[in-house]
Amino acid sequence: MEIPFKYLGMISGNPRKSAFWNPVVDKIRARLSIWNGRMLSMVGQICLIKTVINALPLFYLSFFKALIVVCNQIRRIQTKFLWGWGSEGRKIAWVKWKTICNPVEVGGLRIKDIECFNDALLTKWKLRLENIEDG
């Protein structure tokens, strides 16, 4: 199993394998395991999702296309944290995740969908490279 490592900002490994993304998912889990969701209000949980979960994989997501499996793992962590982190048993998700990712004006909570966020970051690099070649 090839484990990715980071040296002077360069990452080695194969981003098409789920083992490459394990450090990112493990880091998200480790950060959220410190917090007990029952002690936080819904606003606190949303703030942590926006700041911690969406910020940790930013470096990886801006350079590599994330696997669907990895996006689903991160989305599952977000959902569990929002609806019942730290409690036993299954909790009910009262609203569809797609609705939660919508802007506040439309009735959502403006939590970034990891898959769309990854596509936006990669598109940004593509457009930047095209502008350099044209200019």
Backbone as a printed PyTorch tensor [residue, N CA C, xyz], in Angstrom:
tensor([[[  0.8490,  -1.1780,   0.0000],
         [  0.0000,   0.0000,   0.0000],
         [  0.8900,   1.2350,   0.0000]],

        [[  0.6560,   2.1190,  -0.9350],
         [  1.4450,   3.3220,  -1.0670],
         [  0.7890,   4.4450,  -0.2800]],

        [[  1.5020,   4.9790,   0.6850],
         [  0.9880,   6.0450,   1.5270],
         [  1.5550,   7.3620,   1.0160]],

        [[  0.6860,   8.3620,   0.8010],
         [  1.1930,   9.6310,   0.2970],
         [  1.9880,  10.3620,   1.3700]],

        [[  2.9820,  11.0950,   0.9460],
         [  3.7060,  11.9380,   1.8810],
         [  3.9410,  13.2880,   1.2330]],

        [[  4.1760,  14.2650,   2.0800],
         [  4.3120,  15.6310,   1.6310],
         [  5.7310,  16.0880,   1.9380]],

        [[  6.4290,  16.5730,   0.9290],
         [  7.7850,  17.0670,   1.1130],
         [  7.9120,  18.3940,   0.3750]],

        [[  8.1510,  19.4480,   1.1100],
         [  8.2950,  20.7860,   0.5390],
         [  7.1050,  21.1650,  -0.3350]],

        [[  5.9170,  20.8200,   0.1220],
         [  4.7110,  21.1740,  -0.5980],
         [  4.3300,  20.2280,  -1.7130]],

        [[  5.1720,  19.2630,  -2.0150],
         [  4.8740,  18.3040,  -3.0750],
         [  4.3060,  17.0320,  -2.4450]],

        [[  3.2780,  16.4970,  -3.0330],
         [  2.6430,  15.2870,  -2.5400],
         [  2.9510,  14.1630,  -3.5030]],

        [[  3.3610,  13.0320,  -2.9530],
         [  3.5890,  11.8870,  -3.8150],
         [  2.5420,  10.8330,  -3.5110]],

        [[  2.2370,  10.0490,  -4.4790],
         [  1.2250,   9.0120,  -4.3350],
         [  0.2840,   9.0560,  -5.5180]],

        [[ -0.6370,   8.1340,  -5.5400],
         [ -1.5890,   8.0440,  -6.6280],
         [ -2.9470,   8.5390,  -6.1450]],

        [[ -3.4160,   9.7070,  -6.6140],
         [ -4.7010,  10.2290,  -6.1460],
         [ -5.9020,   9.4250,  -6.6310]],

        [[ -5.6700,   8.4340,  -7.4910],
         [ -6.7720,   7.5940,  -7.9690],
         [ -7.0140,   6.3970,  -7.0560]],

        [[ -6.2370,   6.3110,  -5.9740],
         [ -6.4180,   5.2400,  -4.9930],
         [ -6.9150,   5.8450,  -3.6900]],

        [[ -7.8110,   5.1220,  -3.0390],
         [ -8.4070,   5.6650,  -1.8150],
         [ -7.3870,   5.7870,  -0.6820]],

        [[ -6.3070,   5.0090,  -0.7190],
         [ -5.2740,   5.1040,   0.3180],
         [ -4.5970,   6.4770,   0.2970]],

        [[ -4.5560,   7.1230,  -0.8570],
         [ -3.9760,   8.4520,  -0.9800],
         [ -4.7580,   9.4610,  -0.1430]],

        [[ -6.0870,   9.2780,  -0.0610],
         [ -6.9620,  10.2230,   0.6200],
         [ -7.1780,   9.8970,   2.0900]],

        [[ -6.7020,   8.7350,   2.5470],
         [ -6.9030,   8.3490,   3.9420],
         [ -6.3720,   9.3600,   4.9520]],

        [[ -5.1880,   9.9600,   4.7570],
         [ -4.7360,  10.9610,   5.7380],
         [ -5.6780,  12.1550,   5.8630]],

        [[ -6.2980,  12.5440,   4.7640],
         [ -7.2300,  13.6790,   4.8060],
         [ -8.4700,  13.3150,   5.6090]],

        [[ -9.0440,  12.1630,   5.3120],
         [-10.2590,  11.7300,   6.0180],
         [ -9.9530,  11.4770,   7.4910]],

        [[ -8.8010,  10.8810,   7.7770],
         [ -8.4180,  10.6360,   9.1730],
         [ -8.2020,  11.9340,   9.9270]],

        [[ -7.6350,  12.9290,   9.2670],
         [ -7.4170,  14.2180,   9.9150],
         [ -8.7460,  14.9000,  10.2500]],

        [[ -9.7230,  14.7770,   9.3520],
         [-11.0520,  15.3490,   9.6050],
         [-11.6960,  14.6590,  10.8010]],

        [[-11.6310,  13.3300,  10.8160],
         [-12.2000,  12.5790,  11.9430],
         [-11.5180,  12.9430,  13.2590]],

        [[-10.1910,  13.0840,  13.2230],
         [ -9.4480,  13.4060,  14.4430],
         [ -9.8180,  14.7860,  14.9780]],

        [[ -9.9760,  15.7390,  14.0850],
         [-10.3400,  17.0820,  14.5310],
         [-11.7350,  17.1130,  15.1410]],

        [[-12.6640,  16.3700,  14.5310],
         [-14.0340,  16.3990,  15.0370],
         [-14.2360,  15.5010,  16.2520]],

        [[-13.3430,  14.5490,  16.4660],
         [-13.5030,  13.6840,  17.6340],
         [-13.2630,  14.4510,  18.9240]],

        [[-12.5740,  15.5760,  18.8330],
         [-12.3490,  16.4160,  20.0070],
         [-13.6680,  17.0360,  20.4720]],

        [[-14.5030,  17.3870,  19.5130],
         [-15.7500,  18.0710,  19.8270],
         [-16.8540,  17.0660,  20.1010]],

        [[-17.6480,  17.3520,  21.0800],
         [-18.8160,  16.5360,  21.3740],
         [-20.0240,  17.2820,  20.8380]],

        [[-20.6610,  16.7320,  19.8390],
         [-21.7740,  17.4070,  19.1780],
         [-22.9380,  17.7260,  20.0910]],

        [[-23.1020,  16.9630,  21.1640],
         [-24.2220,  17.2230,  22.0620],
         [-24.0050,  18.4820,  22.8860]],

        [[-22.7510,  18.9190,  23.0000],
         [-22.4470,  20.1130,  23.7770],
         [-22.5300,  21.3890,  22.9430]],

        [[-22.6570,  21.2560,  21.6310],
         [-22.6980,  22.4120,  20.7440],
         [-24.1130,  22.6630,  20.2480]],

        [[-24.4090,  23.9150,  19.9840],
         [-25.6860,  24.2400,  19.3610],
         [-25.6030,  23.9010,  17.8780]],

        [[-26.7220,  23.9620,  17.1990],
         [-26.7480,  23.6920,  15.7620],
         [-25.8810,  24.7110,  15.0190]],

        [[-25.8820,  25.9650,  15.4600],
         [-25.0650,  26.9930,  14.8320],
         [-23.5810,  26.6730,  15.0150]],

        [[-23.2000,  26.1970,  16.1860],
         [-21.8170,  25.8100,  16.4310],
         [-21.3910,  24.6420,  15.5640]],

        [[-22.2770,  23.6790,  15.3900],
         [-21.9690,  22.5330,  14.5410],
         [-21.8040,  22.9610,  13.0840]],

        [[-22.6690,  23.8410,  12.6180],
         [-22.5770,  24.3300,  11.2370],
         [-21.2830,  25.1090,  11.0400]],

        [[-20.9210,  25.9200,  12.0200],
         [-19.6790,  26.6950,  11.9390],
         [-18.4670,  25.7740,  11.8790]],

        [[-18.4510,  24.7170,  12.6770],
         [-17.3400,  23.7730,  12.6400],
         [-17.2750,  23.0200,  11.3120]],

        [[-18.4230,  22.6750,  10.7700],
         [-18.4340,  21.9970,   9.4670],
         [-17.8560,  22.9150,   8.4010]],

        [[-18.2580,  24.1760,   8.4190],
         [-17.7770,  25.1180,   7.4060],
         [-16.2900,  25.4010,   7.5490]],

        [[-15.8120,  25.5070,   8.7700],
         [-14.4180,  25.8970,   8.9580],
         [-13.4660,  24.7110,   8.9680]],

        [[-13.7960,  23.6550,   9.6880],
         [-12.8750,  22.5390,   9.8510],
         [-12.9620,  21.5630,   8.6900]],

        [[-14.1330,  21.0260,   8.4400],
         [-14.2640,  19.9610,   7.4400],
         [-13.9910,  20.4650,   6.0340]],

        [[-14.4060,  21.6670,   5.7250],
         [-14.1820,  22.1750,   4.3750],
         [-12.7850,  22.7470,   4.1810]],

        [[-12.1030,  23.1120,   5.2550],
         [-10.7770,  23.7090,   5.1180],
         [ -9.6600,  22.6670,   5.1050]],

        [[ -9.8130,  21.5740,   5.8150],
         [ -8.7330,  20.5890,   5.9100],
         [ -8.3360,  19.9700,   4.5710]],

        [[ -9.2720,  19.5480,   3.7370],
         [ -8.8380,  18.9320,   2.4750],
         [ -8.5690,  19.9240,   1.3510]],

        [[ -8.5260,  21.2090,   1.6550],
         [ -8.4020,  22.2360,   0.6150],
         [ -7.1630,  22.0550,  -0.2470]],

        [[ -6.0170,  21.7590,   0.3440],
         [ -4.7780,  21.6020,  -0.4180],
         [ -4.8930,  20.4440,  -1.3950]],

        [[ -5.3960,  19.3110,  -0.9210],
         [ -5.5360,  18.1410,  -1.7850],
         [ -6.5740,  18.3900,  -2.8750]],

        [[ -7.6960,  18.9900,  -2.4990],
         [ -8.7830,  19.1880,  -3.4600],
         [ -8.4310,  20.1980,  -4.5360]],

        [[ -7.5000,  21.1030,  -4.2530],
         [ -7.1790,  22.1020,  -5.2510],
         [ -6.2380,  21.5730,  -6.3350]],

        [[ -5.6350,  20.4010,  -6.1120],
         [ -4.7150,  19.8550,  -7.1000],
         [ -5.1420,  18.5150,  -7.6870]],

        [[ -5.9730,  17.7640,  -6.9690],
         [ -6.3310,  16.4170,  -7.4050],
         [ -7.8440,  16.2480,  -7.4460]],

        [[ -8.3210,  15.4820,  -8.4090],
         [ -9.7350,  15.1270,  -8.4840],
         [-10.0040,  14.0610,  -7.4310]],

        [[-10.8880,  14.3770,  -6.5030],
         [-11.2020,  13.4490,  -5.4210],
         [-12.0780,  12.3090,  -5.9410]],

        [[-11.8640,  11.1470,  -5.3920],
         [-12.6860,   9.9940,  -5.7400],
         [-14.0860,  10.1730,  -5.1700]],

        [[-15.0640,   9.5770,  -5.8250],
         [-16.4380,   9.6370,  -5.3410],
         [-16.5380,   9.0140,  -3.9510]],

        [[-15.7820,   7.9540,  -3.7330],
         [-15.7820,   7.2750,  -2.4300],
         [-15.3140,   8.2240,  -1.3320]],

        [[-14.2910,   8.9970,  -1.6240],
         [-13.7530,   9.9430,  -0.6440],
         [-14.7530,  11.0660,  -0.3890]],

        [[-15.3570,  11.5860,  -1.4460],
         [-16.3820,  12.6320,  -1.2780],
         [-17.5380,  12.1190,  -0.4380]],

        [[-17.9380,  10.8700,  -0.6610],
         [-19.0210,  10.2860,   0.1340],
         [-18.6120,  10.1070,   1.5900]],

        [[-17.3520,   9.7320,   1.8420],
         [-16.8850,   9.6060,   3.2270],
         [-16.9220,  10.9460,   3.9410]],

        [[-16.4330,  11.9840,   3.2890],
         [-16.4340,  13.3150,   3.9020],
         [-17.8600,  13.8090,   4.0990]],

        [[-18.7250,  13.5710,   3.1310],
         [-20.1290,  13.9650,   3.2550],
         [-20.7970,  13.2200,   4.4110]],

        [[-20.4620,  11.9360,   4.5750],
         [-21.0110,  11.1450,   5.6790],
         [-20.5510,  11.6950,   7.0310]],

        [[-19.2910,  12.1000,   7.1110],
         [-18.7810,  12.7000,   8.3460],
         [-19.5130,  14.0050,   8.6370]],

        [[-19.7210,  14.8190,   7.6090],
         [-20.4530,  16.0740,   7.7800],
         [-21.8730,  15.8180,   8.2710]],

        [[-22.5450,  14.8590,   7.6540],
         [-23.9310,  14.5510,   8.0180],
         [-24.0350,  14.0410,   9.4460]],

        [[-23.1500,  13.1120,   9.8100],
         [-23.1790,  12.5760,  11.1740],
         [-22.9090,  13.6610,  12.1980]],

        [[-21.9700,  14.5510,  11.8870],
         [-21.6550,  15.6110,  12.8360],
         [-22.8210,  16.5700,  12.9870]],

        [[-23.4930,  16.8880,  11.8950],
         [-24.6040,  17.8340,  11.9570],
         [-25.8210,  17.2660,  12.6800]],

        [[-26.1280,  16.0070,  12.4360],
         [-27.3710,  15.4580,  12.9640],
         [-27.2220,  14.6070,  14.2140]],

        [[-26.0480,  14.3350,  14.6830],
         [-25.9890,  13.5320,  15.8970],
         [-24.6220,  13.0240,  16.2490]],

        [[-23.6180,  13.8780,  16.2060],
         [-22.2510,  13.4820,  16.5400],
         [-22.1650,  13.1710,  18.0280]],

        [[-21.5270,  12.0880,  18.3570],
         [-21.3120,  11.7450,  19.7570],
         [-22.4530,  11.0000,  20.4030]],

        [[-23.5180,  10.7610,  19.6800],
         [-24.6370,  10.0150,  20.2560],
         [-24.7010,   8.6380,  19.6070]],

        [[-25.2080,   7.7090,  20.3500],
         [-25.2850,   6.3380,  19.8560],
         [-26.5230,   6.1740,  18.9770]],

        [[-26.4550,   5.2320,  18.0770],
         [-27.5910,   4.9180,  17.2170],
         [-27.6890,   5.8600,  16.0300]],

        [[-28.6200,   5.5570,  15.1700],
         [-28.8330,   6.3780,  13.9750],
         [-29.7070,   7.5650,  14.3130]],

        [[-29.4010,   8.6740,  13.7140],
         [-30.1970,   9.8840,  13.8820],
         [-30.8970,  10.2020,  12.5650]],

        [[-31.9510,  10.9380,  12.6690],
         [-32.7330,  11.2890,  11.4940],
         [-32.1640,  12.5630,  10.8790]],

        [[-31.9220,  12.5310,   9.5690],
         [-31.5370,  13.7360,   8.8400],
         [-32.8310,  14.4200,   8.4210]],

        [[-33.1000,  15.5640,   8.9910],
         [-34.3850,  16.2230,   8.7930],
         [-34.4970,  16.9260,   7.4480]],

        [[-33.3740,  17.1960,   6.8130],
         [-33.3700,  17.9030,   5.5370],
         [-32.3750,  17.2100,   4.6160]],

        [[-32.6680,  17.1790,   3.3140],
         [-31.7520,  16.5850,   2.3470],
         [-30.4340,  17.3520,   2.3320]],

        [[-29.3470,  16.6270,   2.1250],
         [-28.0310,  17.2630,   2.1170],
         [-27.9050,  18.2690,   0.9810]],

        [[-28.5450,  18.0080,  -0.1310],
         [-28.5080,  18.9360,  -1.2640],
         [-29.1450,  20.2720,  -0.8760]],

        [[-30.1880,  20.2290,  -0.0690],
         [-30.8410,  21.4520,   0.3980],
         [-29.9360,  22.2040,   1.3700]],

        [[-29.2270,  21.4830,   2.2220],
         [-28.3250,  22.1130,   3.1830],
         [-27.1910,  22.8340,   2.4720]],

        [[-26.7610,  22.3270,   1.3340],
         [-25.6610,  22.9360,   0.5910],
         [-26.0850,  24.1740,  -0.1920]],

        [[-27.3670,  24.4560,  -0.2680],
         [-27.8550,  25.6380,  -0.9800],
         [-27.5080,  26.9180,  -0.2140]],

        [[-27.5470,  28.0710,  -0.8940],
         [-27.3330,  29.3360,  -0.1990],
         [-28.4460,  29.6240,   0.8120]],

        [[-28.1700,  30.5120,   1.7380],
         [-29.1280,  30.8440,   2.7950],
         [-30.3890,  31.4610,   2.2020]],

        [[-30.2230,  32.2490,   1.1400],
         [-31.3790,  32.9170,   0.5190],
         [-32.3950,  31.9220,  -0.0350]],

        [[-31.9260,  30.7270,  -0.3810],
         [-32.7970,  29.7070,  -0.9640],
         [-33.3100,  28.7470,   0.1050]],

        [[-32.8320,  28.8780,   1.3380],
         [-33.2760,  28.0060,   2.4140],
         [-32.2500,  26.9910,   2.8590]],

        [[-31.0130,  27.1350,   2.4100],
         [-29.9570,  26.2110,   2.7930],
         [-29.0880,  26.7820,   3.8990]],

        [[-27.9850,  26.1090,   4.1790],
         [-27.0650,  26.5470,   5.2210],
         [-25.7030,  26.9470,   4.6610]],

        [[-25.5490,  26.9190,   3.3570],
         [-24.3350,  27.2960,   2.6440],
         [-23.1290,  26.4580,   3.0780]],

        [[-23.3610,  25.1780,   3.3220],
         [-22.2550,  24.2470,   3.5610],
         [-21.8140,  23.7430,   2.2000]],

        [[-20.5070,  23.7600,   1.9680],
         [-19.9980,  23.3820,   0.6470],
         [-20.1130,  21.8840,   0.4200]],

        [[-20.6030,  21.5310,  -0.7460],
         [-20.5910,  20.1430,  -1.1730],
         [-19.1830,  19.8510,  -1.6560]],

        [[-18.5430,  18.8600,  -1.0740],
         [-17.1330,  18.5760,  -1.3330],
         [-16.8770,  18.2880,  -2.8140]],

        [[-17.7550,  17.5560,  -3.4510],
         [-17.5570,  17.2040,  -4.8630],
         [-17.6110,  18.4430,  -5.7580]],

        [[-18.5880,  19.3070,  -5.5260],
         [-18.7000,  20.5450,  -6.3130],
         [-17.5460,  21.4970,  -6.0120]],

        [[-17.1410,  21.5370,  -4.7410],
         [-16.0220,  22.3740,  -4.3270],
         [-14.7340,  21.9300,  -5.0130]],

        [[-14.5250,  20.6300,  -5.0980],
         [-13.3600,  20.0670,  -5.7790],
         [-13.3720,  20.4470,  -7.2580]],

        [[-14.5140,  20.3160,  -7.9050],
         [-14.6310,  20.6880,  -9.3190],
         [-14.3470,  22.1770,  -9.5330]],

        [[-14.8430,  23.0260,  -8.6270],
         [-14.6230,  24.4610,  -8.7500],
         [-13.1410,  24.8140,  -8.6010]],

        [[-12.4600,  24.1830,  -7.6560],
         [-11.0360,  24.4590,  -7.4670],
         [-10.2120,  24.0200,  -8.6700]],

        [[-10.5380,  22.8550,  -9.2220],
         [ -9.8020,  22.3760, -10.3900],
         [-10.0860,  23.2280, -11.6250]],

        [[-11.3180,  23.6960, -11.7650],
         [-11.6750,  24.5670, -12.8810],
         [-10.9410,  25.8970, -12.7790]],

        [[-10.7790,  26.3770, -11.5560],
         [-10.0490,  27.6220, -11.3380],
         [ -8.6140,  27.5020, -11.8580]],

        [[ -7.9560,  26.3830, -11.5650],
         [ -6.5960,  26.1700, -12.0680],
         [ -6.5710,  26.0580, -13.5840]],

        [[ -7.5600,  25.3740, -14.1340],
         [ -7.6200,  25.2040, -15.5820],
         [ -7.7720,  26.5570, -16.2830]],

        [[ -8.6650,  27.3910, -15.7630],
         [ -8.8590,  28.7190, -16.3590],
         [ -7.6140,  29.5890, -16.1960]],

        [[ -6.9580,  29.4750, -15.0450],
         [ -5.7470,  30.2510, -14.8200],
         [ -4.6410,  29.8350, -15.8050]],

        [[ -4.5020,  28.5480, -16.0420],
         [ -3.5060,  28.0700, -16.9920],
         [ -3.8320,  28.4800, -18.4280]],

        [[ -5.1120,  28.4670, -18.7880],
         [ -5.5140,  28.8930, -20.1240],
         [ -5.2360,  30.3770, -20.3300]],

        [[ -5.4420,  31.1860, -19.2880],
         [ -5.1700,  32.6260, -19.3990],
         [ -3.6760,  32.9010, -19.5340]],

        [[ -2.8570,  32.0940, -18.8880],
         [ -1.4100,  32.2620, -19.0180],
         [ -0.9590,  31.9290, -20.4290]],

        [[ -1.5200,  30.8670, -21.0070],
         [ -1.1360,  30.4770, -22.3590],
         [ -1.5930,  31.5090, -23.3910]],

        [[ -2.7730,  32.1110, -23.1700],
         [ -3.2920,  33.1000, -24.1020],
         [ -2.5470,  34.4270, -23.9930]],

        [[ -2.1490,  34.7720, -22.7830],
         [ -1.5470,  36.0870, -22.5340],
         [ -0.1200,  36.0900, -22.7640]]])
